[in-house]
Amino acid sequence: MFPPHLIARKRDGHALSGAEIEAFVSGATDGSWADYQLSAMLMAIFWRGMTAEETAAYTTAMMRSGLVADLSAIPGKKADKHSTGGVGDKVSLHLAPMVAACGVAVPMISGRGLGHSGGTLDKLESIPGFRVNLPLADYRRQVAEIGLCLIGQTAELAPADKKLYALRDVTATVECVPLICGSILAKKLAEGIDVLVLDVKFGRGAFMKDAAAARRLAVAMVRVARAMGTPTRAVLTAMEEPLGRAVGNAVEVAESIDCLKGRGPADTMAVTYALGEQMLCLAGAATSQAEARAQLARSIAEGSALKKFREMVAAQGGDPSVVETPSRLPQARWQVPLLAGAAGFVQDVDAMGVALATLRLGAGRKKAEDAVDPAVGVSGLCKIGESVSAGAVLALIHANDEPALADARALLAKAIIVGANPGQAVPLIGEIID
């Protein structure tokens, strides 16, 4: 189990045994492997891949690196959703209270920004006072009391993944099916859920650039999760342009609050409903997608989902007044519009280009230790196919640094294309993998 020996075996294309994989994961958990050794193994796995047996062993070892939460004393099914990451993907923030308002508890463990994609925890922490680091006992109690809790990985749950997640982010080893599979499922299956729905994204702003690669990942995760006893479905969704009209942290929280008030962007709500329908059906709370959609829509119309969100914010130490007054969220020093130079139609909004612009503003991380500025980002983004007049606002840039503002503006100008003919958006909702 000598680390260089195991790294060399994987580097040379050998399948690792369950014991060898356990040694690697244990080394990440207890610190017996140095960061450079863990990074070397991650790169070897990235290049050489893992067999189905290795992937299952890796996922199991990651999950068992800490405690597995027991929520069996809480009545009813517990459901969760996870996204593989995109640009402007704030769906968890409003979907979780919507599902909870329909009577299905949602215990959710989320992550921070990974590469160019935003993290749910970073968004939540833009709410003044919001605590994502709750002890397991508090997590369990909150799920029992209000049916909803969104936290980060604790020292108790899947601690190996917390370490390896951060290293993958900064060593270009994110786009690897076995590593993604193990990372996602280790957290999700350790949180005490009964059913799981996965949002597997593909396109320019996703880690999986094409639908075929996303499908392979979806199939792998569904198979592993089901083999481990958790009914799971995956929904393939497109990430060619940003989801919604806001990309950042506080700006995305504000947009999620709009979603809960019935004012959410059409594309964001389409993905929200597609995932929520599967959650309610898998949990047995609805017998059809149509029935599930009606329940979810009612949670918004009647205000019960917004109430759940407010209860969650208050329970986790956040300022619940942001629900009524989103301007209490962090505000950037400058809000500068990007204007259309001529009339026409929006032909393209490159999700990756927008992500790089917000990363330059400080909304994400280049290195694991980087601080995130909660106030910066982009709002009011135009959408592919929309008509615009000369001088119309294509996006509003929220910035706290002048050089970053100039760079982000240039990146956005390249990412957003206006021409004589309208562009065609890629269909958002793809195949459902069951």
N, C-alpha and C positions, 0 to 999 in steps of 0.2 A: 504493500500500500504506500510505498515511497512516492511522493507527489511527482517528481520528474519522470519516474517510470510509468505512472498512469497517464501522464500527459503525452509521453512518447508513444504509448500504445494507441491512444486515440489519434494522435498525429499521423500515425502510420496506417490508420484505417481499420483497426481492430474493434470488434464489439466489446464493450466493457461488461463485466459481470455485475450482478446486483450488488455484491459486496464492494466492488470497486467504485460503483456509482455512489453507494452509501458513504464511502470514505471521502469522496470529493465533496458531497453535500455536507457531511459532518465537518470537514475542514473549513467550509464557509461559515458554519454555525459557531464553532468553538474557537476560530482564529488560528488553528494549527496549520492552515495553508495561508501563505502570504498572498496579498492582493495580486502580485505579478504572476503567481502560480495559478490562482483562480482565473485570471484574465487569459493566460495561455491555454488553459483547458477550455474555456469558453470559445476561444478562437479555433481550437482544434475541433470542437463539436460543430462550430459553424461551418467549417470546411468539409468535414468528414460525415456529418450527420449522425443520426442515431436510428437504430432499428426500432420497430414497434415495441419490442420487449424492453429495450433500453429506455425508450420514452416513458413507458409505464413505470419502470423502476425509478427513473429520475423524478417523475411526478409524485410517486408514493413517498420517496425519501424526502422531497421538499416539504410535502404536507406534514410528515411525521417529524420534521426537524423541531417542531414545537408542539403545543397542545392543539387538540381538535375540539372546538367549542361544542358543547352539548346544549342544544336548545329544545330538546324533546319535551321538556316540561311546559313549554309555551304552546297553547292549543293551535291547531291548524297547520297548514303547510307554510313553510318559509321559502321564499323565492328570491333569486338575485339575477342580475343582468351584468354582463361585462362586455366592454368594447375593446377591440384590439388597437384602438387609437386612431384619431383623425384630427382634422383642423376645424375648430369651432364646435367640437362634439361635447356639448354640455348636457346631453340627454339624461344622464343619471340624476342630475340635480332636481329635475322636475318629474321624471318617470317614477322614481322611488316613492315619493309621496302620493302620486296618483294611484299606484298599485296598492300601497298601504291603505289608502282611503277606500279601496274596493274590498278590504278585508283580508288581504294576504300580507303577512309580515315580510318586511324586506330588511334583512341584516346584510349590510354591504361593506366589504373591505375594499378600499380603492387605493390607487397609486398616485404618485407624483408624475410630473411631466417626464416623458421618455422621448429623447431625441427632439424632433420638431413638433411632436404632439403635446397638447396641454394635459395636465393631470387634474383629476377630480379634487384631490386634496388641496392643491394650490388654489383652485377656484373657491372651494369652501373657506379656506383660510383668509380669503379677501373679505369675508364677512367679519367685522370687528368682534374680537373675542371668541370666535368659533374654535372649539377644540376638537381636533381629529385624533388625538392620542389618548384614548380612553382605556382604562384597564378592562380586562375581559369581564369582570363582574359588573361593571357599569354598562358595558355593551349589552350584556344579557338582560339586565334590568330594564334598560331603555327599550329594547325590542319588545319585552313583555308589556311595558306600560303604554307605549304609543305605536308599536308595530313598525318602527323605523329607526335605523341608526346607520350613519355613514362615518366610518373611521378609517384610519390608516393601519398598516401592519404594525402589530405590537411585538414586544419581545416574546410574547407567548405564542403568537400565531405565525407559522411559516417564517421563522427568523432567517433561514438560509436564503429565502427569496429576496428579503429586503436587501441583503448584502449583494447578491448576484444581480438583482435588478439595477442597482446603482452602477455596478461595473459594466453591465451590458450597454447601458446608456452612453458611456464615454469610451467604449472600445470598439464601436461599430459592429457589434454582434447581436443587434436587435432582431434583424430579419432572418430568424432561424426557427423553423417549425417546432422541433423538439424543445428548444429553450422557451419559446412563447407558450407552448402547450403546458410545460411543467410550471412555468411562472404563474400563468393565469389560474390553472386548476388547483395548484397548491394552496393559493389564497382562498379560492372560492370553496373548495371542498373542506377546508379547515374551519370555515366560519359557521358551520352548523346548518346549512341550507338543505332543503328537500329537493328542489328543482332549480335548474339553471338555464338561462337563455344567453346566447352569445351573439354579439354584433360583430361580425367579421367583415372588415372593410377592405376594399380594393380600389386602386386608382392612384393618381399622382400624389395625393395627400395622405395615402395610407402606407403602412409598412409593406403590405403585399400589393405590388403594383398592378397585377392583373387578376382577373376573376378566377382563373384556373389555380393560381397559387393560393388565393384566399380559400377556394373550395378545398384544396388539400389540407390546409390548416384546420378548417371547420370540421372536416371529416375526422381528422386525427383527434381533435379535442372532444368531439361528441363520442367517439368510440372509447376513448380513455375514461371519460367521465361516467359513461354508462357502465363500463366494465367495473368501475369502482362504486357502483350502486346509486348514482345520481341521475335521474332522468334529465336529459339535456337536449336542447335544440339550438341550431345556429341559423341566423339570418344573414345572408350576404347583402351588404349595402355599399353603394358607390361613394367614393370620396374623391371626385375629380375637382369639384369646387368646394369651398368651405361650407359646412353645415350651418345654416342660419345666416345672420347678418353681423354677428359679433365674434371676434376672436381675441382672446386674452384671458383675464381672470375675473376681475370685478365686472367687466362689460358682459361677460358670459353669464354671470350670476344674475345680472339685471335682465338679460334676455330670458333666462329660465323663469324668473318671476313673471315676466310678461306671458310666457307659455302657460303658467298656472292661472293667469287671469284671463285666458282665452284670446290673447293677442300674439301668440307665438308665430314665427315664420312658418309658411306652409311646408317647406322641406323638413324642418326640424320636427314638426308635429307628425309628418308622415312616418318618419323613422321611429318616433316615440310610440305611436299607435301600433306599428308593426311589431315592435318588441314587447310592448305591454300586453298585446293580445296573446302572444305566445306564453308569457309569464302566467296570466290568469288561466289559460287553458291547461297548461301543464300542472298548475297547482289545483286544478279541479274547481276553480271558482267560476268558470264559464264553460259552457258546452260547445260553443262555436266562436269563431273569430268575430262574427257580427255581434254576438252577445257581449263579448269582452270589450269590443270597441264602444258599445253603448254605455257600459259601466264606466269606462275610462273618461268618456266625454262628459258623463254626468258628474264625475268627481270634480271636473273643472267648472261646469255650469253651476253646480250647487255650492262651490267654494270649499268643499271638503278637502281637496288635495292641497289647496293653498293653506288651509288651516293646519294640515299635517306638516307641511314645510315649516310653518311658523313654530309649531310645537317642537320640531326637531332642532331648529336653530336655537331656541330658548333652552332646551334640554342640554345642548352641548356648549352652552356658555356664550353663544353668539348674540348679537343685537337683533332682536326680532323686529325692530322698527324698520329695518331695511325692506321688509315686505310692503309696507305702506309708503316708505320714502326711500327708494333705491339710491337717491343722491347721497345717502349716508354711507354708501360704499366708497372706497378710496377713489379719489378723483385726481387725474393727471394735471400737471401744470399747464400744458397746452392741449387744445383740441383743434386740430388743423384739417380742413377738408382737402381731399384730392378731387379736383374738378375735371369734368370732361372737356376736352379741347374742342370738340365739335359734336353736332347732333348725330344720332345714329342708334345702333343697337349694341348691347353688350354681347360680344362674341365669345369671350372667354374670361373666366376668373380662375386662375391657376392656384389650386389649394396650396401647393408647396411654396409658390412665390409669396402668398399671403403669410404662410407660416414663418418663412424666413424673415419677412418684414417684422412680424411681431416678436420673433426671437431677438432681432437686432434692437428692438425697443426695450427688451428686458423682461418680456412676459414668460420666457422659458429659460432653460439652462443649456449652456455649452459644456459645462463640467458639473459633476455631481454636487460639488460644494458651492456652486453659484447660488446667489440669492435671487429670488423672483420678485419683480416689482408688480404688486397686485393691481396698480392703477392703469398701467399702460396696455395698449392693444389697439384694435380697430373695431369700429362699430359702423352701422349704417351701410354695410357692404351691399353693392349692387349684385344682382343675380343674372346668370346667363339668360339671354333672351329678352331682357327688359329694354324698353326704349328709353333713351336719355336725350335731353336737350343740351345745347352748348352751355357750359358753365354749371351743369348739374353736378351734385355731389355723388361721386362714385364710392367714396369711403371717408370716414372721419377718423383721423389718426390721433390717438391719445398718447402723449409723450411727456417725459420728464427730463429729457436730455436733447440738446439742440443737434449735435452731430448724429445721434441715433435717429432723430426725427428726419433729418435730411436723407440719411441712408434708407430708412424705411419708406420714405416717400418715393425714392427712385425704384426700390424693389416693387412697390405696389403699382407704380406706373407701368412696369414691365409685365406684371401679373394680370392686369386688367386691360383687356383689348376691346375697343369700341370700333365698329365698322358699319358698313352700309347695310349688311344683312344680319338678322339675329342669329346667334349661335344656338345650337341644340344641346340641351342638358342631357346627360346620360341618365337613364331610368334609375331611380334611387334604390328601390327594393328589388332584390334578386331572389335567388333560390333559397328555400328553407330546407336545411339539412336536419333530418330527424333520424 
